[in-house]
Amino acid sequence: MSEPKAPTPAPGDTYKGWLFKWTNYIKGYQRRWFVLSNGLLSYYRTQAEMGHTCRGTINLATANIAVEDSCNFVISNGGTQTYHLKASSEVERQRWITALELAKAKAFRMQAESDDSGDDSTPPAAGQGAGSRNSEVQSTLRTLGSKVEDLSTCNDLIAKHGSALQRSLSELEGVRLGGETSEKIRQVTERATLFRITSNAMINACRDFLALAQAHSKRWQKALQAEREQRVRLEETLEQLAKQHNHLERAFRGATVLPPSQSNPAIDSKGPVPGKGDVSDEDEENEFFDACEDVQEFITVPADPKYHRRSGSNVSGISSELGMDDGTTSLDEQSLASNPDSPQSQEVVPVRKRRSRIPDKPNYSLNLWSIMKNCIGKELSKIPMPVNFNEPLSMLQRLSEDLEYYELLDRGAKCQSSLEQMCYVAAFTVSSYSTTVHRTGKPFNPLLGETFELDRVQESGYRSLCEQVSHHPPAAAHHAISERGWTLRQEIALASKFRGKYLSIMPLGSIHCIFEKSNNHYTWKKVTTTVHNIIVGKLWIDQSGEIDVVNHRTGDRCHLKFAPYSYFSRDVARKVTGVVTDKDGKAHYVLSGTWDEKMECSRVMQSSRGGENGADGRQKTVYQTLKAKELWRKTPLPEGAENMYYFSTLALTLNEPEEGVAPTDSRRRPDQRLMEQGRWEEANAEKQRLEEKQRITRREREREANRAANPAEEALIEDSISDSPLKSKYSCSTSFPFLFLIVVFCIFSHLTHTNTHADTVIVLICMTLKE
């Protein structure tokens, strides 16, 4: 994606940005992140490497900077290092040349001033800057400390010998002339000599301290002055940024459009020209990739800066592009605030306060033996599945969680352009997977006829209703309607495949979204969900596959690709990319992000064939885009979510008791309510009762249907089943190995989020044992 436009470089500033660096004849120019600081030009593969890995550094104090053409320039320090660089445009190249020349002049000037300061030692290299200065200061401080200790010792000795000399003089005054006079004079002479020696040492120590302080005083003064100037520059820069920010806000509120114009391609379609100098050291490394990894189908580069100029006289369809900037008021919000019929302008109604916590998940360990021993002697169709694998929500409530980021559809309903609306719909499809990152618990299987109503008209303007419409195979219908101009409906069934180490869950059915104002009708299907480490290890979930969001009215299409996790991939985990095209196949927007964090979109200004070849030998499409705009960002989980089944803020409210809901509502399920309250043993018993009741009801319904269809054959079928050996296996007590197989199969079937027909399981296992 394109980077933010860099400010005009000023002396002493750090300058950063993307440049294309010549690597070798195979790869040609590669995009690298360059940082110019303290007279040093360094580069990295990505911005994330700045904290740990530098791919190369060149000192500008002795470097030569030469311009080759409108976008290319060369930096060389005399033969050992040569960088052949290419900017995305001539304007960008001139910015870098200006920044490099200023940094070079400053580095040369600092080196000359260091030589003039009287320091005979060689100035430290730019790469050692901060560390060398720090070690020099520490050494000077140690020397000064030693001198101060010498002065303190000399002071103590002077005081001691001065006192002794004073006593000797006092004694000498009281001495009578006689034989002891010569002895006293000798003592006074010795003590006076010691005092003189100590005083001389004190004087020498003071002289050394003064000389050392004078030697470093000039350097310290220059360093202090440099810090003061740097602080002043930072304050001026912050003031300028604040003014620019204020100016941009005012300009944004008054601007409506961006002028369409033609830009220079950032990457030439022609191949690299021979003779580009030395091969980069960082590109000689061996790079290993997953053999099955899907290569990105397109490349995005920044568009020419002239696309960012504003014009008040030209009206364009991309005006709402500005409305996605963070920290600014979008055009949609402005129009909503200015509409007297909008909900904000009406009388404020108190909103119900929803709960923000549920009881913490108990730390109950799953004992397989306790499950098996309680099932000995029971009929095979009555083996219960414990709630240890569940979370206190039903599958209908999980479907309603797709509406957590309903604001995306609200914003899409107010878009004038169907292509912009497609971006919001695509972001909405991705956002529905953000709640599945840590949610490895299985939701409760809904009973036939079970419903769930989510009424958020007062808070969010929409109402949702889900119903379990089929028990075998399980299927649910979901319908949501919003007062803000959109309707969503979906019919969902699940198919699953067990692959040994992981389980693949394929949702079946389509999702429809209709906007009333434009009558745009969008449809898409869900991707495959994979649960890894089913047998051994910690469970984790991944989403993979492709989604085609289609606008059936205009023919617009958005192709989204969910990249599967790969240990050898260089891409970020859970990556999602997509391209929005019109009915003619022309690309208008590029989407990128991750399904667990955020999605961004960039408007395509120009596309061309070029760049690296794809996995099938075709050239990738290069899209020249504007600055990326954030469409959606995941809301952080509430505090303590790890103890509440990793529920989001919406999920915590789904099972909250409410008055006036239908008797068939999921909130009224006793087993689900008991599990939420931490009473798992009672929840298991209640769950078994409900499942048995549903089995009896289903058998009665099937028997009545068969009797109505073939009343004459009903008696004959019942007689034949009563004498069948299969019936005896239905009611027989289970042996331990047989029971173990059944429990393992039940665990597997419940992990697939499907209702496995118990009678079918019994027949299959019995047939296997019989053979």
N, C-alpha and C positions, 0 to 999 in steps of 0.2 A: 504494500500500500504506500501511497505517497506520504512524505514526511512534511511536518509543518515548515512553512516558509521561514528561512533563517533571517535574522536581522542583519542590517548593514554592519560589517565588522568595524570595530574601533580598536585603537591601540591598547594592547594589554588584555583584550577580551579573549575568552575561549570560543573557538568557532568549530561547529560540528555540522555534519551533513553526509549525505550519500553521494558517492562518486563511483564511476565505473573504472576499474583498474585492470590493466592488461596483465594476464597471468601466463598464458602459453598459447601455442598455435592450435591446440585442440579446443580449449575452452574459450579462448578469446578474452573479451572484456567481461569481468565479473563485478557485480555490485558489492561494494564494501562501505563500511561506516568509518569515516575519517574524523579525527579529533585534532585540532590545532591548539596547543597550550604551551606557554612558557618557551616559545621558540622551538617547539618540538612537534612534528607531524607524525601521528600514529594512526594505525588503521586496524579494524577488526572486521570479522565476517558479519556480525550482528551487534546490535546495541547491547544485548545481554552479555556479550563477552567482555565488555569494558571492565568488569570487576575482577576478572581472573586471567584472561588470555589476550595478549597483544601480539598481532601477527607481524608487525614490523614498525620501525621507528627511524626517522631521519632528522638530523639536526640541521636547522635552517641557518645557523650562524655561518656555516661554510658551504651552503648549498647554492646551486645555480637553478634559476627558474626560467623556463623558456616556453613560449606559446607557439604551438604548431599550426592550428587553424581555429575555426570559430568555436569549437567545443573542446579541443584537445590541448593539453599542456604537459610538460615534462619537468620533473624535479630530480636533480642529480647532485651528489656531494663529491664528485670527482672521480667516479668510476666504480666504487665499491657498492653503491646503492643508486638505482635509477628507477623512478616510478613514472610510468606512462599512464596518464589519467585522462578521463573524459567526463565532462559535465553533461547534464541533461539539456542544457541550452547555453547560448552565448552569454546571457545575463548571469546565469549561475556560475559559468566559468570566470567571468570578470569579478564576481564577488570573491571567489576563492583566490584569484590572483592578487586582488587588493589585500585580503587578509594575510596571505603568505608574505607579500612584500613588507607589510607593516610588522609582522612578527619577525621577519629576518632583520629589519633595521633595528628593532628593539633589542634583539639578541646580540647583535654586533655592538650596539651602544652600551649595553650592560657589561659586556666583556671588556670594553675599553675602560669604562669607569672602574671596574675591578682592578685592572692593571695600574691605574693612576692612584689608587688608594694606598699604595705603598706595600701591598701584600705581595711578597715575592713568590708565594706558592702558586702553582697552576690552578686556575679556577676550575671548579668541578664541572663535569660534563652535564649537559641538560638532563640526561636521564637520572643523574644522581642528585639533582638540585636540592630538594627538600631534605634528603637524608644527610648530604654533606654539610649543609648549613646547620643542621641540628647537631651533628657530631662536633663541628667547630665551636659552636656555642657551649656545648657541654665541656669540651676541653678547656676553654677559656675560663669557665666558671670554676672548674677544679683547680686551675692555677691560681686564680684570685683567692679561692678559699684557703689554699695552702699558705699564701702570703699573709692573709689575715690571721691564721693560726700562729705564724712566726711572730707577727706583731704582738699578739696577745701574750706569747711566751716571753718576749723581750720586755714587755710592760711589767710582768710579774717579777722578772729578775731585777729590773731597775728598782722597783719598789722594795724588794728584799734587801738588795745591797745598799740602797740609799738609807734604809733604816739602820742597818749595821754601821754604816759610816757615821751617821748622826750619833749613835751611842758611843762610838769610839772617840769622837770629838768631845762629847760631854765628859767622858771619863778622863780624857787628856787634860781638861781644864782643872779637874780636881786632884790631879796627881801632884804629889810633892816632888820637888827636885831630889833626885837620888838615883839609886840603881835601877829602879823600875821605869824610869823615864824612857830609856832607849827601847825597852820592850813595847811600851805603849805606842811609841812613834812608829815602830815597825808594823804593828797591827793596823794603825791608821793608814799607812802607806799601802799595805796589801789590799785593804778594803777600797781605797780610792782607785787602785788599779783595776779591781774587778768592776767597779762602777763605771769606769771609763770604757772598759771592753764591752760591757753590756749596752752602754749608751751608743757606742759606735755600731753595734749590731742592730740596735733599734733604728738608727739613722739609715743604715744600708737597706733594711727591710722596707722602710718607708720610701726610700728612693726607688727600689725595684717596683713596689706597688704603684707608685706614681707613674713610672715609665710605662708599665703595662697598661694602666688605665688610659694614658694619653695615646698609646699605640692603637687601642681599640675604640677610642671614643669617636673618631671620625666615621668608622665603619658602622658603629651602632646608631649614630645620628642619621646616616644615610638609610639604614634599614628602617628606622623609625619613620623617617620621612616618606619612604616608599610605602609603608603600611598605611600611613595617613592618606597618601594620594590614592591608594587602592580603595580605601574606605569611601573617600569622596566620590570616586568613579562609580562604585557600587550604589551609593545613594542616588547619584544622578541617573544611573541606569534604571533603578527601581522607580524613580519619579517619572522617567520617560515611558516605562512600561505601563504605569498606572494611567498616564495621560492617553497612551495609545489604546489601552483597554476601554477607557471611557469614550474615546472617540469612535471606536469600533461599535460599541453598544449603541451610541446615538446614530451612527451611519446605518447599522443593521435595522433599527426601527424605521428609518426613513427609506431604506433601499428595498427594492422589490425583486430585482432580477440580476442576472449575470449575462453579459453579451456573448452570444455564440461567435466564435471565430476559429480560424484554422491555426493549428499549432505545429511546431516542428517536432518530428518524431524523436523520442529520447534515445532510441537505439537504432542505428543504421541497419538496414536489412542486408547490406553487403557484408561479405566475410571480412575477417581481420586482414590488415595489410602486413606483409612480412617485414621483418627488421624492426621489431618493437622493443628490442633490448633484452635484458636478462629475464629469466623466468622467476616468478616470485617464489620465495622460499616456503611460504605457507601453502602453496599449491602443489608442492612436490610430495606432500603427504598422501598416503593411501587412504581413500575414502571408501567405506564399506556400506552397502545398502542392502535392505531386505530384497531378496530375489523376487518376491511376490508383491512388492510395494507398487501401488499405483502412482504414476508420476502426475504432478499437477498439470492440468490441461491448458492453463493459460498463465501469463505473466503480466503483472501490473507495474507501471512506472509512472513517476510524477508527470503531470501535464505542464505545459509551458506556463510561466507565471502570468502571462497576459490574460489567461482565462480567469484569473482571480480579480481582474479590475471590475469595478462597479459602474453601472450606467443607469441613470434614472429615466432615460427616454426609451429604452428598449424593453419590451415585455416578453418574457420567455417562460417556457413551461417548467423551468428548473428553479423557480423562485423559492419554493419550499425547501430546497436543498439547504438553505441557510437556517431553516427552522430546526435543524437537528443539532446545532452546536450546543455543547454543554455550557451551562452558566448563563445562557441568554434565554429570553422569552421567545418561544416559537410563534410562528404565524398562526398556527392552529389555536394556541392559547389566547392570542390576541383577539382572534375572531370570536372565540367563545366568550371572552370577557366583555366584548362589545355587543353581544347579542342579548337583547332584553328578554328573550324567551328562554335563554339558557338556564339550566338548573342553578347556576351560581347567582343569577340575578333574582331568583325567587326567594321567598321567605325561608330562612334556615330552619330545618326540622331537626330536632335532636336525633343523633345517630346512636343506635344501640352499640354498647361497648361489648366487643367480643372477647372471649377468653384468650389468654396468651400462654397458658401452660396446661399440661395434663399431668397426671401422676407419672412419676419416673418409671421406666421399664424395670420390672423385677429382674434380679440376677438369678434366674432359675436355669439350672443345667438340664439338658435333655438326656434322660436315661432310657436307652432303647429297651433294656430289659424290663423296666417298669411298664412300658407300653405293651410288650409282648406277653408278660405274665397276666396282665389284666384282660387279655383277649383269649386266653386259653379256655376252650369249651364253648366259645361263642360261634354263632354262624359267621361264615366268611364275609357276608355282605354287611355285617354290623361292626366291622373293625373301625374304630374312630381314628381320626388324624388329630394330634394334639395342636394346640394353638401356639406352641413354641415357635413354629415356622411363620406365624402370621404377624400382622400389624393390625391395630384396632381400627381399621377402615375396611369398607367393602370395595369391590371392584367398581361399583357405580360411583363411589366417592372419588376413587382414583381417576376416573374419567372426567369428573367435574373439575379436577385439579388442572386440566388443560386451560381453564379460564383464569389462571392465576395472573397472567399478564394480559388481561383484557384491554388494557390501555392501548396496546398496539392496534387492535381493531378499531378502537375509538378514534385514534389518530388517522388510521387508514380511511375511515368513513368520511373524513373531512378533506381528503386529498382531491384536488381537481384533476390530476393526471392519473390514469390507470396504471402507468409504469411505476410511479411513486407508491401507489396503493399496493401494487404487487410486492414492493420491498417490505412493507409493513406486514403483509400477510405471510411472506416467507419468514420473517423474523418471528412471527407468532407460531408458526409450525415448529421452528427450532426451540423456542422457549418452553414448549410443553415437555421437553425431555430434561430440563434442568433439575427437576425434582427427583430424578431417578438415579442420581450419582451414587448416593449412599443408601438408597432405599432397597435393601436386599430382602426385606420381609415380604411375605406373600399376603395380599389382601384377601379378605373373606370372600368365598364364592357366594354370589347373591342367590337367594331362593327364587324360584319361578314366580314372577309377579311382583317381586320386590322393587321398590322405587326409591329415588332420592331426589328431593327438591332443594335447590340452592337459590334462595330468594335474596338477591343483593340489589334490588331496585333502589332502595333508599341510599345505600352507600355508593354503589358502582353503576347503577342504571341497567342491570341485566338480571334475568331470571333463567334458571337452568333446571331441566327435568330429565332424569335417567330412569330407565326401566329395564329389568331383565325379561326379555321377550321369549327366550328359549332356554330350556334346561339342558337338553342334550341334542345337538351340540350347543354349548353355552353361547349366547349372543345377547348383546345389549344395544339399546337405542338411546341416543342422547340428543336433546334439542334445547337450544338456548336462544333467547331473543333479547335484544337490548333496545332501550329507549333512544340510544344514540345512533341508530341507523344501520344495524347489522343483525344478521341471523346466522346461527351456526347449528349444523346438525351432522350426526355421524351414526353409522351402524357398524359396530365392532364385534368381530369374532376372532378367536385366537387359534392358531395352529402352532404346534411345537415339534421339535426334533431333538432327540438326545444324541449327542455326539461323543459321549464318553467323558471327556474332561469338562465339557461345557454344554449348555442348553441354549438352543436357538428358539426364540419366540417370534413368530411372524403374524402381526396383526392383519386381519382380513377385513375388507370393507373400505368405503370411501368417506371422506370428510368434505362437507359442502359449506361454503361461506358465501352469503349473499348480502350485498350492500344495497339498501333501499334507494338511496339518492341516485346513484349511477346505474343501478341494476346490473352491476358486475357480479358474475357468478363464478366463484373459484372452487376448484376441487383438487384434492391431493390424497395420497395414501401414506401410511406410516412406514418407517424403516424397521429393520430387524433388530430386536433386542437380544443380546447375548449375555448369559449369566455364566461366568467363568468359575473354575475351581469348585465344581459341584461335589466332587467326591472328597478331595483333600485340599486344604488351604483355605484362605480367607476369600469369601465370595466378593466378586466385583463385577460391575455391569458396564457394558460397552454398547454403543449404538453404531450401526454401520448400514450402508446401502445408499440408494439414491431416491430423491423425491422430485417429481415433476408437478409444480403448481401451475395450473392452467386456468386462464381467464376465458371462459367459453363465449363471452360476448365479443371481445376484441381480438382474441387469438394470442394475446401475450402469454409468455411462458417463463417460468423460473426453474432452472435445473439446479437442484441442491445436491451436493455430494458429501456424505458423512464418511470420513476416512476411518477405517478400522484401526485399532491400536496395533502398532508394530514396534517391537523392541529395537529394531535397527533403523527406524525412521528418524530423520532429522526434524520433522515437523513437530509442532506442539501436539500434545494428546487431545483427543476429542475434537479435532479440527473439522470445520464445516466451510465449504466454499460454494459459491453459486454465481450464476450469470442470469440477468433479467434481459430477455429479448422480446422484440415485438413479433407480429405475425409473419414478417418477412425474414426473421432470423437475425436482425441487426441488434447488437448488444447495446444496452443503454446504462445498465448498472452492474457493478461487480460487488458481490457480497462475500464477506469473510468473517471468521470468528470461531468460537467454540460453543458446543451445545450446552455446556455447563457454566458459561461465564457471560459472554456478550456476543453481539453481532453488529457489524459495521457495514456501511455501503459507500461506494464511491461512484460518482457519475463518470461514465466513459465518454471521453472527448474524441478519441480516435483509436482505431484498432488496425492491426496489420499482422501479417504472417512473419515470424522471425523468432529469434531466441533459440533455445535448445530444442532438439527433437524430442518428441514424446516417445512413449513406450512402443507405439506401433509404427514408428519411423516417420510420422508426420511432424511438421513444424508446429510448435505451440503458437497460440494466438497472443500477441502482445497488445494489452489494453493500456492506453494512456488515459489516466484518470485524474480527477480533482482530489482534493483532500478528503480523507475518509470521515464519514459522519456516523456517530453511534446511533443505532436504532434501538437496541435493547441491551440491558445489563441486568444480571441476576441480582435479586434482593438477597442480602446476607441472611443466613438462617438465624433464628432467634437464639438467645443465650441459653445454653444447656440443651441444645437440640440433640446432642449425641445420647442423652439420657431419655429422650422423648421420640425414639424411632427415627430421628433425623427429619422430623416433620417441619414443613415450612410454616410461615405465619398463617396462610390460608388453610393448610391441612390441619392445624391445631383447632380450627373452628368448625370443621366439617361434621364432626360427631358431637358437637355441643347440643345438649337438649334444647328443643324449641317447642313452643306451644302452637297448636293448629296444624301440625304436619299430618300427613296421611297415616293410617294404621300400618300401611305396608312400607313406611319409610325406614331406611337403613338405620336411622338413629334409634329406632325402637327395637332393634335386635338385642335380645338379652345376653347372648353369648359374647357379642362384640362389646357391649357395655361392661360386662364383667371383666373381660380382658383388659380394657382400658383402665379399670379400677385396680388392676393387679391381682384379681382373684382368679387365677388361671385354672385351678382345679374345678371350681364351679363353672367356669367358662367351658372347659372341656366337656363336662356333663351336659350342659345346656346345648352345646354344639352337636353332640351326639343325638340328643333328643330331637332337635330340629331336622337333622339330616335323615333320621329314621322316619319322621313324620312325612318328609318330602318323598322318600322312597315309597312309602305305603300309598300316598296320594297318587304318585305317578303310576304305580302298578294298577290301582283301581281305575285310573283314567284309561290306561291301555286296554285293560280287560273290557271296559265298557265300549271302547272303540271297536275291539275285535268282535264283541257280541253283536254290536249294531251292524257290522259289515258282514259277518258270516254266522248267523245265529244257529244254523243247523250243524255246523262243524264244531261249535264251542265245546259241547259235551264230549265229543270224541277226542279233542285235543287235550282236555283236562284228564281224561282216563289214561291217555298215552303218557302224559307227563308224570302221573302218579306212579306208574310202573317203571319209569325210566331210571337207570342208575345215576344219571346226572343229578336228579332231585335229591337222592340220598347224600350226594356230595355237598349239596347246598346246606343241609341241616346237620351234617356230621361235625363232630368235634375235631379240632385241628391238632395235628402233631406239631412238635417244636420246629423241625426244619421247614415244614410247609408254612407254618405261621411266619417264620422269618422271611421267606420269600414274599409273602403277602405284604408284610409291613414295609419292606424295602420298596416294593412296587407302589404302595400307597404314598410313601414319601416322595418318590419320583413324580407320581402323577400330580400331587398337590404342588410341587415346585414348578410345574408347567403352567400354573395359573388356569387350569382347566378342570372341569368336573369329570372324572373318569367313571364310567358306568360300572358299578361294582359287579353286576351280574356278568358282564362281558369279561371282566378280569377273572372271575371265578371259572368261567367256562374255559378260558385260555390256559389257565394254570392247571386245571384238572385234566384237560386234554394232554398237556405236556407230561404230567405225572403218569397218566395212563399209558402213554407210549413208552 
